[in-house]
Amino acid sequence: MSDPEVSQGSSKITPAHTRRLACVYVRQSTLQQVAHHRESQANQYRLVDRAHALGWSQACIRVIDSDQGKSGQASSNREGFNELLAEVSLGHVGIIFGYEVSRLARNNSDWYRLLDLAAVFGTLIADSDGVYDPQLYNDRLLLGLKGTMSEAELHILRLRLSAGRLSKVKSGQYRQCLPTGYVWVDEETVVQDPDEQVRHVLALIFAKFEELGSCHGVFRYLRGEQILLPRRPAGIDKAPISWKMASITAVTDILTNPAYAGAFVYGRQRVDPTRKKPEQSAMPRTERPMDEWLYVRQDAYPAYISWEQYLANQERIHTNGTRFMALRQQAAGAVREGNGLLQGLAVCGHCGRRMYTNYKPRPTYACAQQRHEQHSMCCIVNGVAADQAVIQAFFQAIRPAELDALEQVLAAQQADHERLAQHWQDELRRAHYEAHLAERQYNAVDPDNRLVASTLERRWEEKLEQLRDTEEAQQRFVRGSAQPALSPELCEQFRHISAELPHLWQSGQVTHPQQKALLRALIGSVILKRVAPDQAEIKIVWVSGHYSVVYAQLPVAREANLTSAAALAERIHVLFEQGMTDEQMAPVLTQEGFHSARKPYVSASKVYKVRLQHRWLDVVEVHRQSSRVDGCWTTHGLAAQLGVEVRAVLKRIYRKVIPPEHVHRHEVSGVYLIDDYPELLDSLRQTLHK
């Protein structure tokens, strides 16, 4: 340092400053700079000599270098900078030394906070150009300009780096961090991992997703079969493969990574500052939609799956999404265990939103879009009736085609078994190799080096134990993987599945998830619209784009809500006039398409209630409700005369309290008739009085 610089700074330094601390702040942005940019680091540490030359004793000089390898964009993760602010706010610091403003802060909010505290407590700030007093207007203006330029410089550097990186991407020179399953051969060539087990496990994941249709289904399968996933640390091509238990995050990353389809993609993620938490050092990132990716080059890597299959997988994952309500309104969701077969397929015919399934007490499909606006449900449809209508349409759709699915089922089972067998063979070979490697390492060590020998011996024992566990697991797989042969009856059912499927469906041999998967194979969506209290219009949209319209009869709470109530009553009147009984009318009405409020057919009791309501009575009912017939009392009339119930009169007829010679039955209606004479009424009244 030259003498003019010392003299220039000394004019602002007072004894009050030198009695306080001189803090030397040292920072480099990355660990790579700390390891390789030693000259910059040395220049910052030389500020201690400058502080000593400006009048501070060695005991009053403090070096703050705990922020090495940390960015200056924010102060939340910089302990050294926060310590510096605390010392300034306590009035302990007389001067702050920084090689340049960018070392202290790259953010104007942090920089001006430091300037405000320094101005309040009379702390000076010194850099490689001179000494500044924040209490002076000119110095404060100059320090503010330096802070602004420091922040702008970081922005310019970031733009230059991003432009250079994107230029390398477009020219094909950018070296991307490869996912597990790929390795670099040289600077330009990428090949699939030479480890066969790694390739087999990745192929198994894609095959099972095509079969199961969801990430969680693949995850549960891997956990159930105890299949480990290969993982390599990101950015380290030569790092050894580690095998870990499957996690839903790892499975999702594999299924959504376009590199496995052979595509080089740049810009899949964007920085999202709104999601940053104070304890996070790195800026959070969110996934971009596929149409917003910055650069895509297909056939850049040897593919595990085709690009078309990758796009189909992403579409299937998207339609399985039920995490957010907005996505749930548009996605069908994964197949679940409930007995509502239109779960995920039902769409409201009034507002077009996806309907949810309610299972209390029986399946119903409901849309609550109008609940907040009109305080009522948009649409509610009985699930049993809707399911039956869709199932019948589904059976009619597959009836023309004789689906010979036996070979496909057997081939799928055989392929799945072969993949698992190959996996356990690879696992056993890897366990043998690791055990032999540990044995060779133990045999190669000097016996006198007991510390190393004991460690290698313990490692050898661990590998041998892992080998035994792997052998036992493989034996369990071999014993439990024997598939029973299909019976001739089941083979015949598969060969004529379009004719046998309704029987299998009704017998319970096809589970609810399987039924839903079968429906989704042909049906894209089902639009439900309640056109009447007891009738729903069902528009079935097939995967081909065509649609069919069917109607379902819905149960209602009251008979008055039936749209066919008037027609049913009129038809009952016509049949009654023709002399038909209730038991004869019921099957005729059901065959003609009539139904009751809660049942899909018309019962004899229903016919009887309608006749009574309209007073269409036959001879028996007329006589039963009459008081007198042919000058004689009926049981109904005599009970009313005596003021008792009808059964009281019948009891006295059965016990012959009423003389049998005065009781007879009507020839047509068969009702009891009692002769009318005064002594009978007086006798019955006396008996009732006693």
SULVEN-V218302 format. One record per backbone hydrogen bond with DSSP energy under -1.0 kcal/mol. NH is the residue of the N-H (numbers start at 1). CO is the residue of the C=O. E is the energy in kcal/mol with one decimal. If there is no record, write none. Layout:
# SULVEN-V218302
<<NH CO E> <NH CO E>>
This chain:
# SULVEN-V218302
<<6 2 -1.3> <7 3 -2.6> <8 4 -2.4> <9 5 -2.0> <10 6 -1.9> <12 9 -1.3> <17 14 -1.0> <18 14 -1.7> <19 15 -1.6> <20 17 -1.2> <21 92 -2.8> <22 60 -2.7> <23 95 -2.2> <24 62 -3.0> <25 97 -2.8> <26 64 -2.6> <34 30 -1.8> <35 31 -2.1> <36 32 -2.2> <37 33 -2.1> <38 36 -1.4> <41 37 -1.2> <42 38 -2.5> <43 39 -2.4> <44 40 -1.6> <45 41 -1.8> <46 42 -1.5> <47 44 -1.2> <48 45 -1.6> <50 46 -1.2> <51 47 -2.2> <52 48 -2.1> <53 49 -2.1> <54 50 -1.7> <55 52 -1.1> <56 51 -2.1> <62 22 -2.4> <64 24 -3.0> <69 28 -1.8> <70 67 -1.5> <78 75 -1.1> <82 78 -1.7> <83 79 -2.3> <84 80 -2.2> <85 81 -2.3> <86 82 -2.1> <87 83 -2.2> <88 84 -2.2> <89 85 -2.6> <90 86 -1.2> <91 88 -1.6> <92 87 -2.3> <94 21 -3.4> <95 21 -1.4> <96 124 -1.9> <97 23 -3.3> <98 126 -2.3> <103 100 -1.4> <105 101 -2.1> <106 72 -2.5> <111 107 -2.4> <112 108 -2.9> <113 109 -1.3> <114 110 -1.9> <115 111 -2.1> <116 112 -2.5> <117 113 -2.1> <118 114 -2.5> <119 115 -2.4> <120 116 -1.9> <121 117 -2.3> <123 118 -2.5> <124 94 -2.5> <125 132 -2.6> <126 96 -3.3> <127 130 -2.3> <128 99 -1.5> <132 125 -3.1> <136 133 -2.1> <140 136 -2.7> <141 137 -2.7> <142 138 -2.3> <143 139 -2.7> <144 140 -2.2> <145 141 -2.1> <146 142 -2.2> <147 143 -2.2> <148 144 -2.2> <149 145 -2.5> <150 146 -2.1> <151 147 -2.0> <152 148 -2.4> <153 149 -2.5> <154 150 -1.7> <155 151 -1.7> <156 152 -2.5> <157 153 -2.6> <158 154 -2.2> <159 155 -2.3> <160 156 -2.4> <161 157 -2.6> <162 158 -2.6> <163 159 -2.5> <164 160 -2.6> <165 161 -2.6> <166 162 -2.6> <167 163 -2.1> <168 164 -2.0> <169 165 -2.1> <170 166 -2.4> <171 167 -1.7> <172 169 -1.1> <173 168 -2.3> <174 168 -1.2> <182 179 -1.5> <183 191 -2.3> <185 189 -2.5> <191 183 -2.3> <193 181 -2.4> <199 195 -1.6> <200 196 -2.6> <201 197 -2.3> <202 198 -2.0> <203 199 -2.3> <204 200 -2.1> <205 201 -2.0> <206 202 -1.9> <207 203 -2.1> <208 204 -2.6> <209 205 -2.0> <210 206 -1.7> <211 207 -1.3> <212 208 -3.6> <213 209 -2.3> <218 214 -1.8> <219 215 -2.5> <220 216 -2.6> <221 217 -1.9> <222 218 -2.6> <223 219 -2.3> <224 220 -2.6> <225 221 -2.3> <227 222 -2.5> <229 244 -3.3> <231 242 -2.7> <236 233 -1.6> <242 231 -2.6> <244 229 -2.4> <251 247 -2.3> <252 248 -2.2> <253 249 -2.5> <254 250 -1.9> <255 251 -2.3> <256 252 -1.8> <260 257 -1.2> <261 258 -1.4> <262 259 -1.9> <263 258 -1.8> <264 297 -3.2> <266 295 -2.7> <270 286 -2.4> <272 284 -2.7> <275 272 -1.4> <276 273 -1.4> <280 277 -1.7> <286 270 -2.4> <288 268 -3.4> <292 289 -2.0> <293 290 -1.3> <295 266 -2.0> <297 264 -2.7> <300 262 -2.7> <301 262 -1.4> <304 260 -2.9> <305 260 -1.8> <310 306 -2.0> <311 307 -2.2> <312 308 -2.1> <313 309 -2.4> <314 310 -2.3> <315 311 -2.1> <316 312 -2.1> <317 313 -2.5> <318 314 -2.3> <319 315 -2.2> <320 316 -1.1> <321 318 -1.3> <328 324 -2.7> <329 325 -1.8> <330 327 -1.1> <331 327 -2.0> <333 319 -3.2> <341 339 -1.1> <343 340 -1.6> <345 342 -1.8> <346 342 -2.1> <347 526 -2.9> <348 353 -3.1> <349 528 -3.3> <352 348 -1.4> <355 346 -2.2> <356 366 -2.2> <358 364 -2.8> <364 358 -2.1> <365 381 -2.6> <366 356 -2.4> <367 379 -2.1> <371 368 -1.3> <374 370 -3.0> <378 367 -1.9> <379 367 -1.4> <381 365 -2.5> <383 363 -2.3> <386 382 -1.9> <387 383 -2.7> <388 384 -2.2> <389 385 -1.8> <390 386 -2.2> <391 387 -2.8> <392 388 -2.1> <393 389 -1.7> <394 390 -2.4> <395 391 -2.6> <396 392 -2.0> <397 393 -1.7> <398 394 -1.7> <399 395 -1.0> <403 401 -1.1> <405 403 -1.5> <405 494 -1.2> <409 405 -2.3> <410 406 -2.6> <411 407 -2.5> <412 408 -2.4> <413 409 -2.4> <414 410 -2.5> <415 411 -2.6> <416 412 -2.3> <417 413 -2.3> <418 414 -2.4> <419 415 -2.1> <420 416 -2.1> <421 417 -2.5> <422 418 -2.5> <423 419 -2.1> <424 420 -2.3> <425 421 -2.0> <426 422 -2.5> <427 423 -2.6> <428 424 -2.2> <429 425 -2.4> <430 426 -2.4> <431 427 -2.1> <432 428 -2.4> <433 429 -2.4> <434 430 -2.5> <435 431 -2.1> <436 432 -2.6> <437 433 -2.7> <438 434 -2.2> <439 435 -2.0> <440 436 -2.6> <441 437 -2.4> <442 438 -2.0> <443 439 -2.5> <444 440 -1.7> <449 446 -1.4> <450 448 -1.8> <453 449 -2.4> <454 450 -2.7> <455 451 -1.5> <456 452 -2.5> <457 453 -2.3> <458 454 -2.2> <459 455 -2.2> <460 456 -2.3> <461 457 -2.3> <462 458 -2.1> <463 459 -2.1> <464 460 -2.3> <465 461 -2.2> <466 462 -2.3> <467 463 -2.2> <468 464 -2.3> <469 465 -2.3> <470 466 -2.4> <471 467 -2.4> <472 468 -2.4> <473 469 -2.4> <474 470 -2.4> <475 471 -2.3> <476 472 -2.3> <477 473 -2.0> <478 474 -2.5> <479 475 -2.6> <480 476 -2.3> <481 477 -1.1> <491 487 -2.4> <492 488 -2.3> <493 489 -2.0> <494 490 -2.3> <495 491 -2.1> <496 492 -1.2> <497 494 -1.1> <500 496 -1.9> <501 497 -2.7> <504 500 -2.5> <505 501 -2.9> <506 502 -2.2> <507 503 -2.0> <509 504 -1.1> <515 511 -2.6> <516 512 -2.5> <517 513 -2.2> <518 514 -2.3> <519 515 -2.3> <520 516 -2.5> <522 519 -1.2> <523 519 -2.6> <524 541 -2.9> <525 541 -1.5> <526 345 -2.8> <527 539 -2.8> <528 347 -2.8> <529 537 -2.0> <531 529 -1.0> <532 535 -1.8> <535 532 -1.3> <536 552 -2.3> <537 529 -3.7> <538 550 -3.2> <539 527 -2.6> <540 548 -3.3> <541 525 -2.6> <542 546 -2.7> <543 522 -2.6> <545 542 -2.0> <548 540 -2.2> <550 538 -2.8> <552 536 -2.2> <554 534 -2.4> <556 597 -2.5> <561 558 -1.1> <562 559 -1.6> <565 562 -1.2> <568 564 -2.8> <569 565 -2.3> <570 566 -2.3> <571 567 -2.3> <572 568 -2.4> <573 569 -2.1> <574 570 -1.9> <575 571 -2.4> <576 572 -2.5> <577 573 -2.2> <578 574 -1.1> <579 576 -1.6> <580 575 -1.9> <585 581 -2.2> <586 582 -2.0> <589 585 -2.6> <590 586 -2.1> <591 587 -2.3> <592 588 -1.5> <593 590 -1.5> <594 589 -2.2> <596 601 -1.3> <607 603 -1.7> <608 604 -2.3> <609 605 -2.2> <610 606 -2.0> <611 607 -2.2> <612 608 -2.3> <613 609 -2.2> <614 610 -1.7> <616 611 -2.8> <617 615 -1.1> <622 618 -2.5> <623 619 -2.7> <624 620 -2.5> <625 621 -1.6> <629 632 -2.1> <632 629 -1.8> <633 674 -2.9> <634 627 -2.4> <638 634 -3.1> <639 635 -2.0> <640 636 -1.8> <641 637 -2.0> <642 638 -2.1> <643 639 -1.3> <644 639 -2.3> <650 646 -2.2> <651 647 -2.3> <652 648 -1.3> <653 649 -1.6> <654 650 -2.5> <655 651 -2.0> <657 652 -2.0> <658 652 -1.6> <662 659 -1.9> <663 660 -1.6> <664 673 -2.1> <666 671 -2.2> <670 666 -1.0> <673 664 -3.2> <674 633 -3.0> <675 662 -2.4> <681 677 -1.0> <682 678 -2.1> <683 679 -2.4> <684 680 -2.4> <685 681 -2.2> <686 682 -2.3> <687 683 -2.2> <688 684 -2.3> <689 685 -2.2> <690 686 -2.2>>
